[in-house]
Amino acid sequence: MLYDVIIIGSGCAGYTGAIYTSRSNLKTLVIAGNKPGGQLMLTSDVENYPGFPEGVLGGDLMDRMRQQAERFGAEIVYEDAAEVDFSSSPFKVIADKEYEAKSVIIATGASAKWLNLPSEQRLIGRGVANCAVCDAAFFRDKYVLVAGGGDTAVEEALFLTKFASKVSIVHRRDSLRASKIMQDRAKKNKKIDFIWNSIVADVVGKSKVEAVVIEDVNTKKQKKIACDGLFVAIGHEPNTGIFKGQLTLDEKGYMVVKKDVFSSTEGVFVAGDVADYRYKQAVTAAGSGCKAALEAEKYIASLSD
């Protein structure tokens, strides 16, 4: 079966794209993955997505988007895309089986890098987080730690100070890797202090974060610090492995785009965090999914001109 559009990915960008393409009567297939929904599936309450004045659970928001796409006729398969071939038309996407389409929207997102501690993974959404813009408001007048030492960690810490009473940056070295201007801002902020030459060794808590165990990288001595939350800010990794050699990626692996959503191959479009290393918000991902869908619609129309 030949689809008009195949959308790879099922976060805000992918589902929004599917809503637009299917509503335009384009035969749309969403290859959602075995774990659909994207980064919002790791978030409990979402309070900054327009239209939900009381907030909405991340999983519920994704479920509503999925239902809306299906309402207009989008077909969704819960398979992981393993390989693509964009060398000729129709484009091919191989998951559990091979699918073909006149155009493709890539919305595979980016995965947060974690410390990979069992306790950390268990408490994600219960005090462990990776997006201050998303979750800082839940830590009003609380004490939180930030793991990391680059610009991302410092940006997270600075944003957290708008809500938290105190923020400690935990870094494995004795100086930050962040740019000088970011370092200066952090050091001037009275709410921020630093725990040098240290790593997070464990997160303590049954149903929520109660403390973090810090280990000195030199002496290996550990100490427990009572706190209310831990933000892991050691970067993101774009989910672009299957596109290497097919499309142009930058030095960090993010998709290179022109005019917002155009990839290096005509007929293949890009949406969401797979190309956005700056904003990483649900609403910006949804907006780019809309743009990619509209451009895909124009592209398909041009094929019959």
KOLDRENMAR-142305 format. One record per residue (C-alpha): residue in one letter; z, y, x. Coordinates in pm, whole numbers, plus 50000, padded with zeros to 5 digits. Example, Ala and Ser with C-alpha at 12.3 -4.5 7.8 and 13.67 -1.06 7.14 Angstrom:
<atoms>
<atom code="a" z="50780" y="49550" x="51230"/>
<atom code="s" z="50714" y="49894" x="51367"/>
</atoms>
This chain:
<atoms>
<atom code="m" z="50000" y="50000" x="50000"/>
<atom code="l" z="49908" y="50343" x="50129"/>
<atom code="y" z="50163" y="50618" x="50066"/>
<atom code="d" z="50090" y="50988" x="50066"/>
<atom code="v" z="50413" y="51057" x="50254"/>
<atom code="i" z="50661" y="50844" x="50442"/>
<atom code="i" z="50994" y="51013" x="50510"/>
<atom code="i" z="51199" y="50858" x="50789"/>
<atom code="g" z="51564" y="50947" x="50733"/>
<atom code="s" z="51793" y="51000" x="50437"/>
<atom code="g" z="52022" y="51295" x="50505"/>
<atom code="c" z="51989" y="51639" x="50345"/>
<atom code="a" z="51652" y="51695" x="50512"/>
<atom code="g" z="51504" y="51359" x="50415"/>
<atom code="y" z="51620" y="51356" x="50055"/>
<atom code="t" z="51522" y="51720" x="49996"/>
<atom code="g" z="51179" y="51646" x="50135"/>
<atom code="a" z="51153" y="51348" x="49901"/>
<atom code="i" z="51250" y="51560" x="49600"/>
<atom code="y" z="50970" y="51806" x="49676"/>
<atom code="t" z="50697" y="51557" x="49765"/>
<atom code="s" z="50763" y="51320" x="49474"/>
<atom code="r" z="50790" y="51610" x="49229"/>
<atom code="s" z="50444" y="51715" x="49350"/>
<atom code="n" z="50316" y="51371" x="49246"/>
<atom code="l" z="50275" y="51253" x="49604"/>
<atom code="k" z="50342" y="50882" x="49645"/>
<atom code="t" z="50656" y="50898" x="49857"/>
<atom code="l" z="50847" y="50634" x="50050"/>
<atom code="v" z="51186" y="50710" x="50206"/>
<atom code="i" z="51286" y="50475" x="50486"/>
<atom code="a" z="51656" y="50550" x="50448"/>
<atom code="g" z="51806" y="50323" x="50713"/>
<atom code="n" z="52078" y="50062" x="50683"/>
<atom code="k" z="52337" y="50340" x="50682"/>
<atom code="p" z="52183" y="50608" x="50458"/>
<atom code="g" z="52307" y="50958" x="50398"/>
<atom code="g" z="52327" y="51108" x="50746"/>
<atom code="q" z="52617" y="51302" x="50895"/>
<atom code="l" z="52762" y="51404" x="50559"/>
<atom code="m" z="52868" y="51045" x="50503"/>
<atom code="l" z="53131" y="51111" x="50774"/>
<atom code="t" z="53261" y="51422" x="50597"/>
<atom code="s" z="53511" y="51414" x="50315"/>
<atom code="d" z="53500" y="51752" x="50138"/>
<atom code="v" z="53198" y="51981" x="50167"/>
<atom code="e" z="53294" y="52334" x="50063"/>
<atom code="n" z="53001" y="52538" x="50197"/>
<atom code="y" z="52705" y="52382" x="50017"/>
<atom code="p" z="52576" y="52625" x="49751"/>
<atom code="g" z="52624" y="52531" x="49389"/>
<atom code="f" z="52956" y="52351" x="49423"/>
<atom code="p" z="53229" y="52615" x="49385"/>
<atom code="e" z="53504" y="52350" x="49389"/>
<atom code="g" z="53346" y="52162" x="49678"/>
<atom code="v" z="53190" y="51816" x="49676"/>
<atom code="l" z="53245" y="51494" x="49868"/>
<atom code="g" z="52979" y="51440" x="50134"/>
<atom code="g" z="52893" y="51096" x="49998"/>
<atom code="d" z="52866" y="51229" x="49643"/>
<atom code="l" z="52631" y="51507" x="49751"/>
<atom code="m" z="52405" y="51255" x="49921"/>
<atom code="d" z="52414" y="51029" x="49618"/>
<atom code="r" z="52309" y="51315" x="49391"/>
<atom code="m" z="52020" y="51403" x="49621"/>
<atom code="r" z="51909" y="51039" x="49626"/>
<atom code="q" z="51920" y="51018" x="49246"/>
<atom code="q" z="51720" y="51339" x="49217"/>
<atom code="a" z="51450" y="51207" x="49451"/>
<atom code="e" z="51434" y="50878" x="49260"/>
<atom code="r" z="51412" y="51065" x="48930"/>
<atom code="f" z="51078" y="51211" x="49041"/>
<atom code="g" z="50950" y="50875" x="49159"/>
<atom code="a" z="51040" y="50848" x="49527"/>
<atom code="e" z="51068" y="50490" x="49649"/>
<atom code="i" z="51362" y="50423" x="49882"/>
<atom code="v" z="51407" y="50126" x="50113"/>
<atom code="y" z="51726" y="50072" x="50310"/>
<atom code="e" z="51567" y="49962" x="50635"/>
<atom code="d" z="51576" y="50100" x="50989"/>
<atom code="a" z="51247" y="50228" x="51127"/>
<atom code="a" z="51191" y="50039" x="51454"/>
<atom code="e" z="50848" y="50154" x="51565"/>
<atom code="v" z="50579" y="50408" x="51476"/>
<atom code="d" z="50209" y="50449" x="51551"/>
<atom code="f" z="50076" y="50800" x="51507"/>
<atom code="s" z="49765" y="50748" x="51719"/>
<atom code="s" z="49532" y="50726" x="51420"/>
<atom code="s" z="49526" y="50767" x="51044"/>
<atom code="p" z="49674" y="50620" x="50837"/>
<atom code="f" z="50003" y="50653" x="51025"/>
<atom code="k" z="50208" y="50337" x="51061"/>
<atom code="v" z="50586" y="50298" x="51041"/>
<atom code="i" z="50733" y="49957" x="51111"/>
<atom code="a" z="51072" y="49870" x="50964"/>
<atom code="d" z="51140" y="49529" x="50804"/>
<atom code="k" z="50766" y="49536" x="50740"/>
<atom code="e" z="50478" y="49770" x="50818"/>
<atom code="y" z="50416" y="50076" x="50599"/>
<atom code="e" z="50121" y="50317" x="50605"/>
<atom code="a" z="50089" y="50678" x="50497"/>
<atom code="k" z="49859" y="50977" x="50513"/>
<atom code="s" z="50146" y="51192" x="50643"/>
<atom code="v" z="50498" y="51145" x="50780"/>
<atom code="i" z="50813" y="51358" x="50770"/>
<atom code="i" z="51064" y="51280" x="51044"/>
<atom code="a" z="51420" y="51349" x="50931"/>
<atom code="t" z="51617" y="51106" x="51146"/>
<atom code="g" z="51884" y="51361" x="51238"/>
<atom code="a" z="52119" y="51363" x="51534"/>
<atom code="s" z="52428" y="51153" x="51591"/>
<atom code="a" z="52750" y="51305" x="51715"/>
<atom code="k" z="52878" y="51166" x="52041"/>
<atom code="w" z="53224" y="51019" x="51995"/>
<atom code="l" z="53496" y="50905" x="52232"/>
<atom code="n" z="53453" y="50554" x="52087"/>
<atom code="l" z="53824" y="50491" x="52045"/>
<atom code="p" z="53908" y="50254" x="51757"/>
<atom code="s" z="54175" y="50495" x="51635"/>
<atom code="e" z="53930" y="50785" x="51647"/>
<atom code="q" z="53670" y="50602" x="51438"/>
<atom code="r" z="53932" y="50496" x="51184"/>
<atom code="l" z="54051" y="50853" x="51131"/>
<atom code="i" z="53714" y="51029" x="51103"/>
<atom code="g" z="53744" y="51252" x="50799"/>
<atom code="r" z="54124" y="51221" x="50812"/>
<atom code="g" z="54191" y="51472" x="51085"/>
<atom code="v" z="53923" y="51365" x="51331"/>
<atom code="a" z="53609" y="51576" x="51300"/>
<atom code="n" z="53313" y="51706" x="51498"/>
<atom code="c" z="53204" y="52021" x="51316"/>
<atom code="a" z="53433" y="52324" x="51305"/>
<atom code="v" z="53202" y="52520" x="51075"/>
<atom code="c" z="53219" y="52227" x="50831"/>
<atom code="d" z="53588" y="52143" x="50849"/>
<atom code="a" z="53791" y="52423" x="51010"/>
<atom code="a" z="53914" y="52556" x="50676"/>
<atom code="f" z="54106" y="52232" x="50622"/>
<atom code="f" z="54321" y="52315" x="50927"/>
<atom code="r" z="54456" y="52650" x="50818"/>
<atom code="d" z="54783" y="52723" x="51005"/>
<atom code="k" z="54760" y="52383" x="51179"/>
<atom code="y" z="54760" y="52279" x="51544"/>
<atom code="v" z="54439" y="52110" x="51656"/>
<atom code="l" z="54295" y="51978" x="51981"/>
<atom code="v" z="53933" y="52001" x="52094"/>
<atom code="a" z="53794" y="51740" x="52333"/>
<atom code="g" z="53520" y="51874" x="52559"/>
<atom code="g" z="53447" y="52147" x="52809"/>
<atom code="g" z="53097" y="52278" x="52745"/>
<atom code="d" z="52964" y="52553" x="52522"/>
<atom code="t" z="52992" y="52328" x="52216"/>
<atom code="a" z="53362" y="52269" x="52273"/>
<atom code="v" z="53437" y="52635" x="52333"/>
<atom code="e" z="53236" y="52742" x="52029"/>
<atom code="e" z="53428" y="52492" x="51819"/>
<atom code="a" z="53761" y="52614" x="51956"/>
<atom code="l" z="53679" y="52979" x="51894"/>
<atom code="f" z="53573" y="52911" x="51537"/>
<atom code="l" z="53885" y="52705" x="51475"/>
<atom code="t" z="54106" y="53000" x="51574"/>
<atom code="k" z="53996" y="53173" x="51254"/>
<atom code="f" z="54206" y="52917" x="51067"/>
<atom code="a" z="54428" y="52713" x="51298"/>
<atom code="s" z="54756" y="52847" x="51436"/>
<atom code="k" z="54687" y="52700" x="51780"/>
<atom code="v" z="54397" y="52525" x="51955"/>
<atom code="s" z="54417" y="52326" x="52279"/>
<atom code="i" z="54100" y="52239" x="52469"/>
<atom code="v" z="54129" y="51904" x="52647"/>
<atom code="h" z="53893" y="51875" x="52943"/>
<atom code="r" z="53857" y="51609" x="53211"/>
<atom code="r" z="53799" y="51868" x="53485"/>
<atom code="d" z="54001" y="52166" x="53608"/>
<atom code="s" z="53748" y="52422" x="53484"/>
<atom code="l" z="53515" y="52454" x="53188"/>
<atom code="r" z="53143" y="52375" x="53203"/>
<atom code="a" z="53071" y="52637" x="52939"/>
<atom code="s" z="52881" y="52957" x="53016"/>
<atom code="k" z="53087" y="53235" x="53168"/>
<atom code="i" z="53074" y="53452" x="52858"/>
<atom code="m" z="53207" y="53165" x="52647"/>
<atom code="q" z="53477" y="53088" x="52902"/>
<atom code="d" z="53587" y="53452" x="52901"/>
<atom code="r" z="53609" y="53460" x="52523"/>
<atom code="a" z="53819" y="53144" x="52516"/>
<atom code="k" z="54056" y="53260" x="52789"/>
<atom code="k" z="54110" y="53593" x="52617"/>
<atom code="n" z="54191" y="53432" x="52284"/>
<atom code="k" z="54568" y="53406" x="52247"/>
<atom code="k" z="54544" y="53106" x="52015"/>
<atom code="i" z="54366" y="52891" x="52276"/>
<atom code="d" z="54523" y="52708" x="52568"/>
<atom code="f" z="54391" y="52438" x="52800"/>
<atom code="i" z="54492" y="52088" x="52900"/>
<atom code="w" z="54313" y="52032" x="53231"/>
<atom code="n" z="54219" y="51712" x="53414"/>
<atom code="s" z="54285" y="51510" x="53101"/>
<atom code="i" z="54115" y="51288" x="52848"/>
<atom code="v" z="54203" y="51176" x="52497"/>
<atom code="a" z="54325" y="50818" x="52532"/>
<atom code="d" z="54431" y="50749" x="52174"/>
<atom code="v" z="54473" y="50904" x="51831"/>
<atom code="v" z="54794" y="50832" x="51643"/>
<atom code="g" z="54831" y="50819" x="51267"/>
<atom code="k" z="54814" y="50579" x="50972"/>
<atom code="s" z="54634" y="50775" x="50702"/>
<atom code="k" z="54579" y="51099" x="50895"/>
<atom code="v" z="54608" y="51236" x="51247"/>
<atom code="e" z="54969" y="51278" x="51352"/>
<atom code="a" z="54938" y="51297" x="51731"/>
<atom code="v" z="54698" y="51253" x="52021"/>
<atom code="v" z="54770" y="51064" x="52343"/>
<atom code="i" z="54650" y="51255" x="52650"/>
<atom code="e" z="54594" y="51085" x="52987"/>
<atom code="d" z="54587" y="51268" x="53320"/>
<atom code="v" z="54269" y="51157" x="53499"/>
<atom code="n" z="54438" y="51180" x="53841"/>
<atom code="t" z="54782" y="51030" x="53785"/>
<atom code="k" z="54690" y="50814" x="53480"/>
<atom code="k" z="55014" y="50928" x="53320"/>
<atom code="q" z="55004" y="50960" x="52944"/>
<atom code="k" z="55183" y="51187" x="52701"/>
<atom code="k" z="55181" y="51213" x="52325"/>
<atom code="i" z="55112" y="51553" x="52168"/>
<atom code="a" z="55197" y="51601" x="51803"/>
<atom code="c" z="54909" y="51775" x="51624"/>
<atom code="d" z="54722" y="51790" x="51294"/>
<atom code="g" z="54366" y="51729" x="51404"/>
<atom code="l" z="54120" y="51642" x="51678"/>
<atom code="f" z="53771" y="51787" x="51708"/>
<atom code="v" z="53541" y="51586" x="51933"/>
<atom code="a" z="53293" y="51832" x="52085"/>
<atom code="i" z="53102" y="51645" x="52351"/>
<atom code="g" z="52759" y="51702" x="52201"/>
<atom code="h" z="52502" y="51535" x="51979"/>
<atom code="e" z="52221" y="51293" x="52053"/>
<atom code="p" z="51900" y="51325" x="51850"/>
<atom code="n" z="51775" y="51004" x="51691"/>
<atom code="t" z="51431" y="51015" x="51849"/>
<atom code="g" z="51412" y="50696" x="52053"/>
<atom code="i" z="51128" y="50542" x="51852"/>
<atom code="f" z="50915" y="50856" x="51890"/>
<atom code="k" z="50903" y="50864" x="52269"/>
<atom code="g" z="50542" y="50850" x="52381"/>
<atom code="q" z="50425" y="50936" x="52029"/>
<atom code="l" z="50544" y="51295" x="51990"/>
<atom code="t" z="50660" y="51573" x="52221"/>
<atom code="l" z="51035" y="51582" x="52285"/>
<atom code="d" z="51233" y="51835" x="52487"/>
<atom code="e" z="51455" y="51756" x="52786"/>
<atom code="k" z="51747" y="51673" x="52556"/>
<atom code="g" z="51541" y="51444" x="52340"/>
<atom code="y" z="51507" y="51680" x="52044"/>
<atom code="m" z="51175" y="51699" x="51863"/>
<atom code="v" z="50960" y="51993" x="51974"/>
<atom code="v" z="50828" y="52183" x="51672"/>
<atom code="k" z="50590" y="52470" x="51611"/>
<atom code="k" z="50636" y="52712" x="51321"/>
<atom code="d" z="50953" y="52538" x="51206"/>
<atom code="v" z="50826" y="52193" x="51107"/>
<atom code="f" z="50498" y="52107" x="51280"/>
<atom code="s" z="50514" y="51828" x="51539"/>
<atom code="s" z="50268" y="51775" x="51823"/>
<atom code="t" z="50059" y="51549" x="51596"/>
<atom code="e" z="49870" y="51686" x="51297"/>
<atom code="g" z="50002" y="51535" x="50975"/>
<atom code="v" z="50345" y="51452" x="51116"/>
<atom code="f" z="50619" y="51698" x="51023"/>
<atom code="v" z="50980" y="51738" x="51131"/>
<atom code="a" z="51292" y="51840" x="50938"/>
<atom code="g" z="51664" y="51873" x="50999"/>
<atom code="d" z="51892" y="51809" x="51293"/>
<atom code="v" z="51639" y="51596" x="51478"/>
<atom code="a" z="51491" y="51929" x="51589"/>
<atom code="d" z="51786" y="52161" x="51524"/>
<atom code="y" z="52046" y="52163" x="51800"/>
<atom code="r" z="52180" y="52506" x="51702"/>
<atom code="y" z="52285" y="52525" x="51338"/>
<atom code="k" z="52339" y="52161" x="51232"/>
<atom code="q" z="52430" y="52249" x="50873"/>
<atom code="a" z="52355" y="52062" x="50552"/>
<atom code="v" z="52193" y="52365" x="50392"/>
<atom code="t" z="51967" y="52440" x="50689"/>
<atom code="a" z="51862" y="52074" x="50702"/>
<atom code="a" z="51780" y="52083" x="50331"/>
<atom code="g" z="51579" y="52403" x="50379"/>
<atom code="s" z="51372" y="52250" x="50656"/>
<atom code="g" z="51316" y="51939" x="50443"/>
<atom code="c" z="51168" y="52165" x="50177"/>
<atom code="k" z="50941" y="52334" x="50434"/>
<atom code="a" z="50821" y="52004" x="50575"/>
<atom code="a" z="50743" y="51872" x="50227"/>
<atom code="l" z="50542" y="52181" x="50134"/>
<atom code="e" z="50343" y="52157" x="50457"/>
<atom code="a" z="50282" y="51786" x="50403"/>
<atom code="e" z="50151" y="51863" x="50055"/>
<atom code="k" z="49909" y="52120" x="50199"/>
<atom code="y" z="49799" y="51878" x="50468"/>
<atom code="i" z="49724" y="51599" x="50219"/>
<atom code="a" z="49532" y="51841" x="49997"/>
<atom code="s" z="49319" y="51940" x="50297"/>
<atom code="l" z="49216" y="51579" x="50353"/>
<atom code="s" z="49016" y="51584" x="50031"/>
<atom code="d" z="48854" y="51924" x="50088"/>
</atoms>
